[in-house]
Amino acid sequence: MKNNSLNQIKFIASIFVVFIHTSFFKNYNKLGYIFDFIIDSTARFGVPIFFAISGYFLYEKFKKNQFMYYLNYVKKILFLHLWVGLSYKIFTYFDVLLNNGKLPSNFFNFHTFTKQLFSYGLYLHLWFLPALVIAVSLLFIFKVFHLEELGILIALILHILSMFGSGEIYVTAHSIPMRFLPRTGITIGFFYVSLGYIISKYGINEKINFSKRKFTLIISSLFLIQLIERSYFVIKYKASQGSNYFTTTIFLVFFILIFALNYIDLFPRLNKVSSYSLEIYLWHPLIMTILHKILMDYLPENGFIYNLIFTPLVVFTILFIFEIVKFSKKSLDNYHKKL
């Protein structure tokens, strides 16, 4: 039976990623800043759950035809990254040109382009795609040698170390940044992809038979602990407020994934839109930029109305566009069938 919950969770995660990037009410007033801090802290499970769900499906796929599936998977992700990234490059070029701005000196540099494609992304949020390729590649190597358990242990160590990297939560005003451990597929993606893989391999979800109420209580508590963890380091030790993931996030992602696997239709009302999680993730910065330029002509950025409507408008615009695309494709297919 199809598990709708996994798509629903990815959709919710994509919305929270949008919350992070739109800085929901952050620029309104002090109360808005606190509200955004809470939302932003809560939202940090978003990208890790994408990695974990991807890893969960890899176990069965690798069992059937591991090398060919791996090869096709990597090609698919890299091609997606290439055309989406080029779209952002073109948009950025014309945006800068129309606003009489200046492009970075390495904007057309082939070496920089290659590094972005395979490492840190052709646009800021697109780091997720090469990170997924790196994570899946590392997992595949450990799989070939039947060392997946060693792989997740190494991945966990690297992930914990990355939390002490520059700009992360455990780098306080009194500590030295470890700049060699940034947010990458090695330090973040590898662990969460491996986590999903191990859950699938050992059927861990089948061994945790909690009620919905118990799962809800555990996950709600972990969200609260994650907020406390981040607040403690930011307030007490002046840690970076732009930090990404925390120790609590590991347990939070684990229980969210187990919950979704055990209850296959948690949010049935989302089924009509839950397939658009990737589209929301990929295109929300572009839509944000366009809508911001439009709204700024009518509303102040630090005003209540702007902050109230901006984030929902970004999401609804993407859903509207891709619903039109989906309808157009369906209509075209029906037309061809009638010919």
Sequence and secondary structure as in RCSB ss.txt:
>XXXX:A:sequence
MKNNSLNQIKFIASIFVVFIHTSFFKNYNKLGYIFDFIIDSTARFGVPIFFAISGYFLYEKFKKNQFMYYLNYVK
KILFLHLWVGLSYKIFTYFDVLLNNGKLPSNFFNFHTFTKQLFSYGLYLHLWFLPALVIAVSLLFIFKVFHLEEL
GILIALILHILSMFGSGEIYVTAHSIPMRFLPRTGITIGFFYVSLGYIISKYGINEKINFSKRKFTLIISSLFLI
QLIERSYFVIKYKASQGSNYFTTTIFLVFFILIFALNYIDLFPRLNKVSSYSLEIYLWHPLIMTILHKILMDYLP
ENGFIYNLIFTPLVVFTILFIFEIVKFSKKSLDNYHKKL
>XXXX:A:secstr
   HHHHHHHHHHHHHHHHHHHTTTTTT HHHHHHHHHHHHHGGGHHHHHHHHHHHHHHHHHHHHHHHHHHHHHH
HHHHHHHHHHHHHHHHHHHHHHHTT    TTTT HHHHHHIIIII SSGGGGHHHHHHHHHHHHHHHHHTT HHH
HHHHHHHHHHHHTTSTTSTT  TTS   TT  SSIIIIIHHHHHHHHHHHHHTHHHH    HHHHHHHHHHHHHH
HHHHHHHHHHHH   TT    HHHHHHHHHHHHHHHHSTTS GGGTTTGGGHHHHHHHHHHHHHHHHHHHTTTS 
TTSHHHHHHHHHHHHHHHHHHHHHHHHHHHHHHHHHHH 
